[in-house]
Amino acid sequence: MTQVVEVATYALPQPDLSTEALAAVTAEIAAGAAENDRTGAVPTAGLAAAHRAGLLTATVAEQYGGPGLGPREVARILTALGEGDPSVALIASNTLMAHAGQALHPHWPVAYYDDLLRRSLDGPANVNAIRAEPELGAPARGGIPKTTLTRTADGWTLTGHKAYATGGTALAYHVVWATAVEPGGDPDRPRIGHVIVPADLPGITWVETWDHLGLRASNTHDVIYDGVTLPADAFVEIPRGADGIYRDPAAMASGPGSFGHAAFYIGVARAARSAFADYARNRVPAALGRPIAETERIQSVAGEIDLQIAQAETLLHGAVLRLEAGDAEIGAQLSLIKSAIARSVISAVQTAVAALGNPGLSRHNALERHLRDVLCIRVHPPQEDTALLAAGRRVLGV
């Protein structure tokens, strides 16, 4: 008789989501953000701060001993992390999405998820879905992965080259998108899915390709898998065929952690607002004789920045509330809402930079970093052009 093994229950922390507690985490993470941006090193101190606050395991299901927090709470967490350091927030967002996915649809091998939770007690245990490839690009545009999972007598071997694998050596587990190759399989109908891969297995090599405009400490490098040996239950097939869910912006937006990326870029815009206000209160031109914060021009600019942030926050939390209320009509507009949030946060930071002129573009001013970081929101799927095209076709009935 086969013995059924269940994931153990762990006493994971219940995070304090009070405004004061989240602000304290933001401040601690922000202290290292500029240096992380300069060096591109893994933001270990920031991730450790998020871990100590219980934020990296906030979406672990209650059945495993976690808080089981939902989208509204996750949005607040990620906004706070993004305000401190968006590189930390991006790595955290991916980890929270992985736990949320497991909570909704348990699919990890029992031993692997048990190990992930056990590691999470002692320190940051980060996870990322690693999908893009140098030749294919972003899978949200369609296609099937060249990375292959070949069947063996007792499991699988994984071989391939992935790009934009956020987290780098800070990851504890990779969730790798791959094509399964099996004896007698139909090459015209390949099995596509994800394979759960411990980060410390032999055959995994990182290639330091990440030299980016923003999110420089996210360590979104290339990774090569060369015959990595895995057990049979490590592969999870995507049931809808050749990864169709990832070509549907609305389906992507409604998944677990759907607005996670948008949430932390709101944090970037908040950080830019604070940097703008600090500069305005302390800048006293000789010809003016008082801080520029006392002028109506700068006060109007601050109001415009606040308007854009309020708009983004209202879109984010309003959409989540409508989803939780079961509003079916919002589904088709989720990708548009993400695009609107992107426009708002970019506008907020650009408004701050434009008002200050040269100082806003100086590396001595945090606004320059916030501008570089916030522009990265455009690369996360669903991207604006696909969202607008899908919406236009729906509206026109084409």
C-alpha positions in Angstrom: 0.0 0.0 0.0 1.4 3.4 -0.9 1.9 5.7 2.0 0.4 9.2 1.6 2.8 11.9 2.8 1.4 15.3 3.6 3.1 18.7 3.9 3.8 19.4 7.6 2.2 22.4 9.3 4.7 25.1 10.3 4.2 28.1 12.7 4.8 30.8 10.2 4.4 34.4 11.5 1.3 36.5 11.1 2.6 39.8 9.8 1.8 43.2 11.3 0.1 45.1 8.6 -0.5 48.3 10.5 0.5 51.5 8.8 3.3 52.0 11.4 4.7 48.5 11.0 4.8 48.6 7.2 6.4 52.1 7.3 9.1 50.7 9.5 9.9 47.9 7.1 9.8 50.4 4.2 12.4 52.6 6.0 14.7 49.7 6.8 14.7 48.5 3.2 15.1 52.0 1.8 18.3 52.5 3.7 20.1 50.1 1.4 18.3 50.8 -1.9 20.7 53.3 -3.4 23.7 51.1 -2.7 21.9 48.0 -4.1 21.1 50.1 -7.3 24.7 51.1 -7.6 26.3 47.7 -7.2 23.5 45.4 -8.6 24.2 43.0 -5.7 21.4 40.7 -4.4 19.5 42.9 -1.8 20.1 40.5 1.0 19.5 43.0 3.8 16.2 44.1 2.3 15.0 40.6 1.8 16.0 39.7 5.4 14.0 42.7 6.7 10.9 41.5 4.7 11.4 38.0 6.1 11.7 39.2 9.7 8.4 41.0 9.3 6.7 37.8 8.0 6.0 39.4 4.6 7.6 36.8 2.4 5.3 34.0 3.6 2.1 36.1 3.9 0.3 34.0 1.2 1.2 30.6 2.6 -2.1 28.8 3.1 -3.5 28.3 6.6 -3.5 24.6 6.1 0.3 24.8 6.0 0.5 27.1 9.0 0.7 30.4 7.1 -1.4 33.5 7.4 -3.3 32.9 4.1 -3.6 36.6 3.3 -5.5 37.7 0.2 -5.0 40.2 -2.6 -5.8 43.3 -0.7 -3.3 42.6 2.0 -0.7 41.5 -0.5 -1.2 44.8 -2.4 -0.4 46.7 0.8 2.6 44.6 1.5 4.1 45.0 -2.0 3.4 48.8 -2.1 5.3 49.1 1.2 8.2 47.0 -0.1 8.3 48.9 -3.4 8.5 52.2 -1.7 11.6 50.9 0.1 13.3 49.0 -2.8 11.5 47.7 -5.8 14.1 45.1 -6.4 13.3 43.6 -3.1 9.6 43.9 -3.9 9.9 42.2 -7.2 11.6 39.1 -5.7 9.0 39.1 -2.9 6.1 39.5 -5.3 7.2 36.4 -7.2 7.6 34.4 -4.0 4.2 35.5 -2.8 2.6 34.5 -6.1 4.2 31.0 -5.8 2.7 30.5 -2.4 -0.7 31.9 -3.5 -0.7 29.5 -6.4 0.0 26.5 -4.2 -2.8 27.6 -1.8 -5.3 27.7 -4.6 -4.2 24.6 -6.5 -1.7 22.4 -4.6 0.7 21.1 -7.2 4.2 21.1 -5.7 5.9 17.8 -4.9 5.2 17.3 -1.2 8.9 17.0 -0.2 9.8 20.1 -2.1 7.1 22.3 -0.6 7.8 21.0 2.8 11.4 21.9 2.3 10.5 25.4 1.1 8.3 26.0 4.2 11.0 24.7 6.5 13.6 27.0 4.9 11.2 29.9 5.3 11.3 29.6 9.0 15.1 30.4 9.1 15.4 33.1 6.4 14.2 34.3 3.0 13.3 31.3 0.8 12.5 32.9 -2.6 10.8 31.3 -5.6 10.3 32.5 -9.1 8.5 31.2 -12.2 11.3 31.2 -14.8 9.7 31.3 -18.3 11.4 33.7 -20.8 14.0 32.4 -23.2 16.7 34.3 -25.3 15.2 33.1 -28.6 11.5 33.0 -27.7 11.4 36.1 -25.6 8.4 36.7 -23.3 6.0 33.7 -23.4 3.0 36.1 -23.0 3.4 36.7 -26.7 2.8 33.0 -27.5 5.0 30.1 -28.5 6.3 27.0 -26.7 9.5 26.7 -24.7 12.7 25.3 -26.2 13.8 24.2 -22.7 13.1 20.5 -22.5 12.2 18.0 -19.8 13.2 14.5 -20.9 11.7 11.4 -19.4 14.0 9.0 -17.7 13.4 5.6 -16.0 12.7 7.2 -12.6 12.1 10.9 -13.3 13.2 13.7 -15.6 16.3 15.6 -16.8 16.0 19.3 -17.5 18.0 21.1 -20.2 17.7 24.6 -21.5 18.6 28.3 -21.4 16.3 30.8 -19.7 16.4 34.6 -19.7 15.2 37.3 -17.2 15.2 34.9 -14.2 14.6 37.4 -11.4 16.2 36.6 -8.1 19.4 34.9 -9.3 21.3 33.1 -6.6 18.9 34.4 -4.0 16.3 31.8 -5.2 15.6 28.7 -3.2 13.4 27.2 -5.9 12.9 27.7 -9.7 9.5 27.0 -11.3 10.7 26.4 -14.9 8.4 26.5 -18.0 9.4 23.6 -20.2 8.3 21.1 -22.9 8.1 17.5 -21.9 9.8 14.9 -24.2 8.6 11.4 -23.6 8.9 8.1 -25.5 6.0 7.7 -27.8 4.8 11.3 -27.3 3.1 13.2 -30.1 5.5 15.9 -31.3 2.5 17.9 -32.7 0.8 18.0 -29.3 3.6 18.6 -26.8 3.0 18.5 -23.1 3.8 22.0 -21.7 4.1 22.8 -18.1 6.3 23.8 -15.2 8.9 21.8 -13.3 9.7 22.6 -9.7 13.5 22.8 -9.4 15.6 23.2 -6.2 18.1 25.9 -6.8 21.1 24.0 -5.4 20.9 21.0 -7.8 24.0 20.2 -9.9 23.7 21.4 -13.5 22.4 24.9 -12.8 24.7 27.8 -14.0 23.9 31.5 -13.7 25.1 33.9 -16.5 25.3 37.5 -15.3 23.5 39.2 -18.1 21.4 41.7 -16.1 22.7 45.3 -16.7 19.5 47.2 -16.8 18.1 50.7 -16.6 16.1 50.0 -13.5 15.5 47.3 -10.8 19.2 46.8 -11.0 19.4 44.7 -7.8 16.7 42.3 -8.9 19.4 40.0 -10.4 17.3 39.1 -13.4 20.0 37.1 -15.0 20.1 34.2 -17.5 20.2 30.7 -16.2 21.3 27.5 -17.9 20.1 24.0 -17.0 22.4 21.2 -18.2 20.9 17.8 -17.5 19.4 18.6 -14.1 17.9 15.5 -12.6 14.4 15.7 -11.1 11.8 13.3 -9.7 8.8 12.2 -11.7 6.4 14.4 -9.7 8.3 17.6 -10.2 6.5 18.3 -13.5 3.1 19.9 -13.6 1.4 20.0 -16.9 -0.6 23.1 -17.9 -4.1 21.5 -18.6 -5.2 24.0 -21.2 -2.7 22.9 -23.8 0.2 24.9 -25.2 0.2 27.5 -22.4 -2.8 29.4 -23.7 -3.5 31.0 -20.4 -0.4 33.0 -20.8 -1.5 34.4 -24.1 -4.7 35.8 -22.6 -4.2 39.1 -20.8 -7.5 38.8 -19.0 -6.7 35.3 -17.7 -3.3 36.5 -16.5 -4.7 39.5 -14.7 -7.2 37.5 -12.8 -4.7 34.9 -11.5 -3.2 34.8 -8.0 -1.1 37.9 -7.3 -2.5 39.5 -10.5 -1.8 43.0 -9.4 1.4 42.3 -7.5 3.7 44.1 -9.8 1.4 47.1 -10.2 1.2 47.4 -6.4 4.9 47.8 -5.8 5.3 50.3 -8.6 2.8 52.4 -6.7 5.3 52.2 -3.9 8.0 53.6 -6.3 5.7 56.5 -7.1 5.2 57.1 -3.4 9.0 57.2 -2.8 9.3 59.7 -5.6 6.6 61.9 -4.0 8.6 61.9 -0.7 11.9 62.7 -2.5 10.2 65.5 -4.3 8.7 66.9 -1.1 12.0 66.7 0.7 13.9 68.5 -2.0 11.2 71.2 -2.2 11.3 71.9 1.5 15.1 72.1 1.6 15.8 74.0 -1.7 16.1 77.8 -1.0 17.2 79.7 -4.1 19.1 82.9 -3.4 16.7 84.9 -5.6 13.7 83.5 -3.8 14.9 83.6 -0.2 12.5 80.9 1.0 11.9 77.1 0.2 10.4 76.4 -3.2 7.8 74.4 -1.3 6.2 77.7 -0.4 5.5 78.6 -4.0 2.2 77.9 -5.7 4.0 76.4 -8.7 5.6 73.7 -6.6 2.5 73.2 -4.6 0.5 72.6 -7.8 3.1 70.1 -9.0 2.9 68.2 -5.7 -0.9 68.1 -6.0 -0.6 66.7 -9.5 1.8 64.0 -8.3 -0.6 63.1 -5.5 -3.5 63.0 -8.0 -1.7 60.4 -10.1 -0.8 58.3 -7.1 -4.4 58.5 -5.8 -5.7 57.4 -9.2 -3.3 54.4 -9.3 -4.2 53.3 -5.8 -7.9 53.6 -6.4 -7.7 51.6 -9.6 -5.7 48.9 -7.9 -7.8 48.5 -4.7 -11.1 49.1 -6.5 -10.3 46.3 -9.0 -9.4 43.9 -6.2 -12.6 44.7 -4.3 -14.7 44.2 -7.4 -13.0 40.8 -8.0 -13.6 39.8 -4.4 -17.3 40.8 -4.8 -17.6 38.5 -7.8 -18.1 41.3 -10.3 -18.0 39.4 -13.6 -18.0 42.5 -15.8 -14.5 43.6 -14.6 -12.7 40.5 -16.0 -12.4 41.9 -19.5 -10.9 45.2 -18.3 -8.3 43.9 -15.9 -5.4 44.2 -18.3 -6.5 47.7 -19.1 -6.6 48.6 -15.5 -3.0 47.4 -15.1 -2.1 49.6 -18.1 -3.8 52.6 -16.6 -2.0 52.1 -13.3 1.3 52.0 -15.2 0.5 55.3 -16.9 -0.4 56.9 -13.6 2.7 55.9 -11.7 5.0 56.8 -14.6 3.3 60.2 -14.9 3.6 60.8 -11.2 7.4 60.3 -11.2 8.0 62.1 -14.5 6.0 65.1 -13.2 8.3 65.3 -10.2 11.5 65.0 -12.2 10.3 67.5 -14.8 9.5 70.2 -12.2 13.0 70.0 -10.7 15.0 70.1 -14.0 18.6 69.1 -13.7 18.5 68.2 -10.0 15.8 65.6 -10.8 18.1 63.9 -13.2 21.1 63.9 -11.0 22.3 60.7 -9.3 22.7 62.7 -6.1 18.9 62.8 -6.1 16.8 59.7 -5.4 14.3 60.9 -8.0 16.7 59.8 -10.8 16.6 56.2 -9.5 12.9 56.2 -9.0 12.4 57.3 -12.6 14.5 54.5 -13.9 12.7 52.0 -11.7 9.2 53.0 -12.5 9.7 52.8 -16.2 10.2 49.0 -15.8 6.4 48.6 -15.1 5.9 48.6 -18.8 7.7 45.2 -19.4 5.4 43.2 -17.1 2.6 41.3 -18.9 0.0 42.0 -20.0 1.8 44.8 -21.8 -0.1 47.8 -22.9 -0.2 47.1 -26.7 -1.7 43.6 -26.2 -4.2 45.0 -23.6 -5.3 47.8 -25.9 -5.6 45.5 -28.9 -7.7 42.9 -27.0 -9.9 45.6 -25.6 -10.4 47.3 -29.0 -11.4 44.0 -30.7 -13.9 43.4 -27.9 -15.4 46.8 -28.2 -15.6 46.7 -32.0 -16.8 43.1 -32.0 -14.0 42.1 -34.4 
